[in-house]
Amino acid sequence: MRHTIVAARWVVLIAGILLCSACREQRAGLPKPGKKEQICFECGGNRHSVCGASGCRNGHIECPGPCLKMSRGKWEPLEVKGHSPKELWQKFPKAQGGYEAWNQNHVGEIIQIEGGLPRNIGKCPTCKGAARIACAKCAGKGTVTCFICEGKAVVPAAWTAANNPRLDNHPDLIKLRDGRTFIGRIAMQSGSSCTIRTRDGQMIDVASADILNKPAVP
């Protein structure tokens, strides 16, 4: 009788574990793949992948307006009374000689030359002083519908991350001679080497001769 009770308790415990697992899967919204399907290996079943638009970071890109940006112009430390020596400044020359400078606290503002003199005319109307705007491709979300499963969360069981028709037809696919593939852009090219920026932000240096297809350099 005692053995029967212990066995029954184990059955209840195992059933509870299985039920909790099923509940977690249901809460996560993961679909149940069919007999010849699998959960999408690209998005893990959540139907979305990282936005691959050039320059997109968490749903935003650099403002296209003429405002100050840390990525543009020459930023340098200057000795300015009342300011930290760690601050960076950008100089704007005056027509009659000399210059005026603004530090990184003015990023997102527009410096305009009027009558030979630089003048701060305020926050950029394009980005409202943020120096970044929402990415048009992902509408500021940072993610887009998964290009592998097309938002279905499941793909055929025969597909693999390195061999599937969606990948082969992707316009930003970069194939290397050693069999590796990346979704990304050529960020920089110098002599016989180049740097690939993948859609998840990784920077990978490779030899130009090892790239089987030749995507355009932005």
Secondary structure, DSSP 8 states (H G I E B T S, - for coil): -HHHHHHHHHHHHHHHHHHHHHHHHHHTT-----TTEEE-TTTTTSSEEE--STT-BTTEEE--SSS--TTSS--EE---TTS-TT-EEEEEE-TTS-EEEEEGGGTTEEEEEETTEEEEEEE-TTTTTSSEEE-TTTTTSSEEE-TTTTTSSEEETT-BTTB-HHHHT-TTEEEBTTS-EEEEEEEEEETTEEEEEETTS-EEEEEGGGBSS-----
